[in-house]
Amino acid sequence: MKEIVVSGIRPTGFLHLGNYFGAMRNYVRMQEQYDCYFFVADWHSLTTHPDTKELQDSVLRVLAENIAAGLDPEKACLYVQSAIPEISELYLYLNMLAYKGELEKTVTFKEKVRQHPENVNAGLLTYPVLQTADIIIHRAKYVPVGKDQEQHLEMARNFAQRFNHRYGELFPEPHAFNFGNELVKVPSLDGTGKMSKSENQLATLYLADTDELIRKKVMKAKTDSGPTEPNSEMPDYIQNIFQLMSLVSEENTLQKFRDDFNAANIRYGDMKKQLAEDMVRFIAPIREKAEAIRADETYLKKVMQQGAEKARASAQETIREARAMMGLNYLG
């Protein structure tokens, strides 16, 4: 039996370079060694995006981009969250084990309240509970998450422990997992943080961006007039450009510009032109493949159906055992 990995992505905004290097690249490696369940979190998106007019298109696009980035539906189970009603049942049971005070202290809840004070709904408050149900419905051992999700994963362990303590051992405690590597945070082009699916769009490189748009964005990246003396300290926004180059450029190209910087004769215009072309070379094949997959709706629906069948079989087994432990199997 392979160990189980679960991860989800919200169908809000467009997937970008940060999603690829921070998560998707690891997913592609994981599918070779683990029993992987990767889902599109459409229920989660309703907490901040209640208008569902564009939801179906977004779900199909996210699936297409994940497959284009290397996920194989024959190796990993790809499904849509709302196709698995057992998740919502487990979410209900776990809500009885979650407390208002601890949910209100969640960092992401506080952030969302600050961003959307007019839409502080119960789903937003209990987001970590649904996230826990997503993970433990398949009794996953590993969850590939970034630093910003570590608190949610700690809560997932707490909820799993509470269920086990009250009703009997059923759920393993899930742990963060990224092949033991440092998590990659891809910086935004303006040096003010990381790339975002929906905010700061001109400073984010999306997997759906055209070649021309990629070039335009990269050329607008924040730089300065360059170091005035050899071996100067590198400002953080210049470090960001070097980090982006390290993701997509040849090592000798990267070394050339490092040497130029240390010799105090770097030309940032040339560096950005090189970075732009390397980004185009990296992103264009993923974009083109995603567009071709998205155009084949029959194939995408087959992928979703196949994934839902496998995910439901796993979820139904978990719910059967949970009900038995809780004494809710009145009909035997």
C-alpha positions as CSV (number, residue, x, y, z in Angstrom):
1,M,0.0,0.0,0.0
2,K,1.4,3.4,-1.0
3,E,1.1,6.2,1.5
4,I,-1.7,8.7,0.7
5,V,-1.2,12.4,-0.3
6,V,-4.0,14.9,-0.5
7,S,-4.0,18.5,-1.8
8,G,-6.5,20.9,-3.3
9,I,-6.5,24.2,-5.2
10,R,-9.2,26.8,-5.3
11,P,-10.6,27.6,-8.8
12,T,-10.3,31.3,-8.2
13,G,-8.0,33.4,-10.3
14,F,-5.4,31.9,-12.7
15,L,-2.6,29.5,-11.9
16,H,0.8,31.3,-11.9
17,L,4.5,30.6,-11.7
18,G,4.4,30.5,-7.9
19,N,1.7,27.7,-8.0
20,Y,3.9,25.7,-10.4
21,F,7.2,25.9,-8.5
22,G,5.6,26.0,-5.0
23,A,3.2,23.1,-5.5
24,M,2.5,21.6,-8.9
25,R,6.1,20.6,-9.7
26,N,6.1,18.5,-6.4
27,Y,2.7,17.0,-7.3
28,V,4.1,15.6,-10.5
29,R,6.9,14.0,-8.5
30,M,4.5,12.7,-5.9
31,Q,2.2,10.9,-8.3
32,E,5.1,8.5,-9.1
33,Q,5.6,7.4,-5.5
34,Y,2.4,8.0,-3.6
35,D,-1.4,7.4,-3.8
36,C,-2.3,10.9,-4.7
37,Y,-5.7,12.7,-4.5
38,F,-5.6,16.2,-6.0
39,F,-8.9,18.1,-6.1
40,V,-10.4,21.4,-7.3
41,A,-11.8,23.1,-4.1
42,D,-15.0,24.6,-5.5
43,W,-16.8,24.6,-2.1
44,H,-13.9,26.5,-0.6
45,S,-14.2,29.2,-3.3
46,L,-17.8,29.9,-2.3
47,T,-16.6,31.4,1.0
48,T,-15.2,34.4,-0.9
49,H,-16.6,34.1,-4.4
50,P,-20.4,33.3,-3.9
51,D,-21.2,34.2,-7.5
52,T,-21.0,30.9,-9.4
53,K,-21.5,32.2,-13.0
54,E,-17.9,31.6,-14.0
55,L,-17.2,28.7,-11.6
56,Q,-17.6,25.8,-14.1
57,D,-15.2,27.4,-16.6
58,S,-12.7,28.1,-13.8
59,V,-12.9,24.5,-12.6
60,L,-12.3,23.1,-16.1
61,R,-9.4,25.6,-16.7
62,V,-7.6,24.7,-13.4
63,L,-7.9,21.0,-14.2
64,A,-6.5,21.6,-17.7
65,E,-3.6,23.6,-16.4
66,N,-2.7,21.0,-13.8
67,I,-2.7,18.2,-16.5
68,A,-0.7,20.5,-18.8
69,A,1.8,21.0,-16.0
70,G,2.4,17.2,-15.8
71,L,-0.3,15.6,-13.6
72,D,-1.4,12.3,-15.1
73,P,-5.1,11.3,-14.4
74,E,-4.0,7.7,-14.8
75,K,-1.5,8.1,-11.9
76,A,-3.2,10.6,-9.6
77,C,-6.9,10.9,-8.7
78,L,-8.1,14.3,-10.0
79,Y,-11.6,15.3,-8.9
80,V,-13.8,18.2,-8.0
81,Q,-14.6,18.6,-4.3
82,S,-18.4,19.0,-4.7
83,A,-18.6,15.6,-6.5
84,I,-17.8,13.9,-3.2
85,P,-20.8,14.4,-0.8
86,E,-19.1,12.3,1.9
87,I,-16.7,15.3,2.5
88,S,-19.6,17.5,3.6
89,E,-20.9,14.8,5.9
90,L,-17.5,14.4,7.6
91,Y,-17.3,18.3,7.7
92,L,-20.6,18.2,9.7
93,Y,-19.2,15.7,12.2
94,L,-16.0,17.6,12.6
95,N,-17.8,20.9,13.2
96,M,-19.1,19.4,16.4
97,L,-15.5,19.0,17.5
98,A,-14.4,22.5,16.5
99,Y,-14.8,25.6,18.8
100,K,-15.6,29.1,17.9
101,G,-12.7,30.6,19.8
102,E,-10.0,28.6,18.1
103,L,-11.5,29.2,14.6
104,E,-11.7,33.0,15.2
105,K,-7.9,33.0,16.0
106,T,-7.0,31.5,12.6
107,V,-4.6,33.9,10.8
108,T,-6.3,33.4,7.4
109,F,-9.8,34.0,8.9
110,K,-8.5,37.3,10.4
111,E,-7.1,38.3,7.0
112,K,-10.3,37.5,5.2
113,V,-12.4,39.5,7.7
114,R,-10.1,42.4,7.1
115,Q,-10.3,42.0,3.3
116,H,-14.1,41.3,3.1
117,P,-15.7,42.8,6.2
118,E,-19.1,42.6,4.4
119,N,-18.9,38.9,3.9
120,V,-17.9,37.2,7.1
121,N,-19.9,34.0,6.6
122,A,-19.9,30.7,8.7
123,G,-18.1,28.9,5.8
124,L,-15.2,31.4,6.2
125,L,-15.1,30.7,9.9
126,T,-15.1,26.9,9.5
127,Y,-12.8,26.9,6.5
128,P,-10.1,24.9,8.5
129,V,-12.8,22.3,9.4
130,L,-13.7,21.7,5.7
131,Q,-10.0,21.6,4.9
132,T,-9.6,18.9,7.5
133,A,-12.5,16.9,6.1
134,D,-10.8,17.1,2.6
135,I,-7.6,15.6,4.0
136,I,-8.8,12.9,6.4
137,I,-11.7,11.6,4.2
138,H,-8.9,9.7,2.4
139,R,-7.0,9.2,5.7
140,A,-4.0,11.0,4.1
141,K,-0.6,10.9,5.8
142,Y,0.9,13.8,3.8
143,V,-0.3,17.2,2.6
144,P,2.0,19.3,0.4
145,V,1.4,22.8,1.8
146,G,3.1,26.2,2.0
147,K,4.2,28.1,5.1
148,D,0.9,30.0,5.1
149,Q,-1.1,26.8,5.5
150,E,0.9,25.3,8.4
151,Q,-1.6,26.6,11.0
152,H,-4.5,24.9,9.2
153,L,-2.6,21.6,9.1
154,E,-2.0,21.9,12.9
155,M,-5.7,22.3,13.3
156,A,-6.4,19.3,11.1
157,R,-4.2,17.2,13.4
158,N,-6.2,18.5,16.4
159,F,-9.6,17.7,14.9
160,A,-8.4,14.2,13.8
161,Q,-7.1,13.6,17.4
162,R,-10.4,14.8,18.9
163,F,-12.4,12.4,16.7
164,N,-10.0,9.5,17.6
165,H,-10.1,10.3,21.3
166,R,-13.9,10.5,21.4
167,Y,-15.0,7.7,19.0
168,G,-11.9,5.5,18.4
169,E,-8.8,5.4,16.2
170,L,-9.7,6.1,12.6
171,F,-7.7,9.0,11.3
172,P,-3.9,9.3,10.9
173,E,-2.5,12.7,11.8
174,P,-1.6,14.5,8.5
175,H,1.8,16.1,8.1
176,A,3.3,18.7,5.8
177,F,5.4,17.2,3.0
178,N,7.5,18.7,0.2
179,F,10.2,16.1,-0.5
180,G,12.3,17.5,2.3
181,N,13.2,20.6,0.3
182,E,12.9,24.2,1.3
183,L,9.5,25.5,0.1
184,V,9.9,27.7,-3.0
185,K,8.3,31.1,-2.7
186,V,8.2,32.8,-6.1
187,P,8.6,36.6,-5.7
188,S,6.4,39.1,-7.5
189,L,8.0,41.2,-10.2
190,D,7.6,44.4,-8.2
191,G,9.4,43.0,-5.1
192,T,6.4,43.5,-2.8
193,G,5.7,39.9,-1.8
194,K,4.9,36.7,-3.7
195,M,2.9,36.1,-6.9
196,S,-0.9,36.0,-6.5
197,K,-3.8,34.2,-8.3
198,S,-6.0,37.3,-8.1
199,E,-4.2,40.3,-6.8
200,N,-1.2,42.3,-8.1
201,Q,-1.8,40.8,-11.6
202,L,0.8,43.0,-13.4
203,A,3.6,41.7,-11.1
204,T,2.5,38.0,-11.5
205,L,3.4,35.6,-14.3
206,Y,0.4,33.4,-15.1
207,L,0.6,30.1,-16.9
208,A,-2.0,31.5,-19.3
209,D,-0.1,34.7,-20.2
210,T,0.8,35.3,-23.8
211,D,4.4,35.6,-24.9
212,E,4.0,39.3,-25.4
213,L,2.4,39.9,-22.0
214,I,5.2,37.8,-20.3
215,R,7.9,40.1,-21.9
216,K,6.0,43.2,-21.0
217,K,5.6,42.2,-17.3
218,V,9.3,41.1,-17.0
219,M,10.6,44.3,-18.5
220,K,8.6,46.3,-15.9
221,A,10.2,44.4,-13.0
222,K,11.7,46.7,-10.4
223,T,15.5,47.4,-10.8
224,D,17.8,50.3,-10.1
225,S,20.9,51.9,-11.7
226,G,23.1,49.0,-10.6
227,P,25.9,48.6,-8.0
228,T,28.5,51.4,-7.9
229,E,31.4,49.2,-6.7
230,P,32.4,45.6,-7.0
231,N,30.9,42.9,-4.6
232,S,28.2,45.2,-3.4
233,E,25.3,43.9,-1.3
234,M,22.4,42.9,-3.5
235,P,19.0,44.6,-2.7
236,D,16.1,42.3,-2.1
237,Y,14.3,43.3,-5.3
238,I,17.4,42.4,-7.4
239,Q,17.7,39.1,-5.5
240,N,14.1,38.5,-6.6
241,I,15.1,38.8,-10.3
242,F,18.0,36.4,-9.8
243,Q,15.7,34.0,-8.0
244,L,13.3,34.1,-10.9
245,M,16.1,33.5,-13.3
246,S,17.3,30.5,-11.3
247,L,14.0,28.9,-11.9
248,V,13.9,29.0,-15.7
249,S,17.4,30.0,-17.1
250,E,20.5,28.0,-17.8
251,E,23.1,27.9,-14.9
252,N,25.8,29.6,-17.1
253,T,23.3,32.4,-18.0
254,L,22.6,33.0,-14.3
255,Q,26.3,32.9,-13.4
256,K,27.1,35.4,-16.2
257,F,24.8,38.0,-14.6
258,R,26.0,37.2,-11.1
259,D,29.5,37.9,-12.3
260,D,28.4,41.1,-13.9
261,F,26.7,42.2,-10.7
262,N,29.8,41.4,-8.6
263,A,32.0,43.3,-11.1
264,A,29.6,46.3,-10.9
265,N,28.9,46.4,-14.7
266,I,25.6,44.6,-14.9
267,R,23.0,45.8,-17.4
268,Y,19.6,45.1,-16.0
269,G,17.9,45.8,-19.3
270,D,19.9,42.9,-20.8
271,M,19.2,40.7,-17.8
272,K,15.4,41.3,-18.0
273,K,15.4,40.7,-21.8
274,Q,17.1,37.3,-21.2
275,L,14.8,36.5,-18.3
276,A,11.7,37.4,-20.4
277,E,12.8,35.0,-23.3
278,D,13.6,32.2,-20.8
279,M,10.1,32.7,-19.2
280,V,8.4,32.6,-22.6
281,R,10.3,29.4,-23.4
282,F,9.2,27.9,-20.1
283,I,5.5,29.0,-19.9
284,A,4.5,28.8,-23.6
285,P,4.4,25.0,-23.9
286,I,2.3,24.7,-20.7
287,R,-0.1,27.4,-21.9
288,E,-0.5,25.8,-25.3
289,K,-1.0,22.3,-23.9
290,A,-3.6,23.7,-21.3
291,E,-5.5,25.5,-24.1
292,A,-5.7,22.2,-26.1
293,I,-6.9,20.2,-23.1
294,R,-9.4,22.9,-22.1
295,A,-10.9,22.8,-25.6
296,D,-11.6,19.1,-25.2
297,E,-14.5,19.2,-22.7
298,T,-15.4,15.6,-23.3
299,Y,-11.9,14.5,-22.1
300,L,-12.0,16.8,-19.1
301,K,-15.4,15.5,-18.0
302,K,-14.1,11.9,-18.4
303,V,-11.2,12.8,-16.1
304,M,-13.6,14.3,-13.5
305,Q,-15.9,11.3,-13.7
306,Q,-13.0,8.8,-13.3
307,G,-11.5,10.8,-10.4
308,A,-14.9,11.2,-8.7
309,E,-15.4,7.4,-8.8
310,K,-12.1,6.6,-7.1
311,A,-12.4,9.5,-4.6
312,R,-16.0,8.5,-3.6
313,A,-15.0,4.8,-3.1
314,S,-12.3,6.0,-0.7
315,A,-14.6,8.5,1.0
316,Q,-17.5,6.1,1.4
317,E,-15.3,3.6,3.2
318,T,-14.2,6.3,5.6
319,I,-17.7,7.5,6.3
320,R,-19.0,3.9,6.8
321,E,-16.3,3.4,9.5
322,A,-16.9,6.9,11.1
323,R,-20.7,6.2,11.3
324,A,-20.1,2.8,12.9
325,M,-17.7,4.3,15.5
326,M,-20.1,7.1,16.3
327,G,-23.1,4.7,16.6
328,L,-24.9,6.3,13.7
329,N,-25.4,3.1,11.7
330,Y,-29.0,2.5,12.9
331,L,-29.9,0.1,10.0
332,G,-26.7,-2.0,10.4
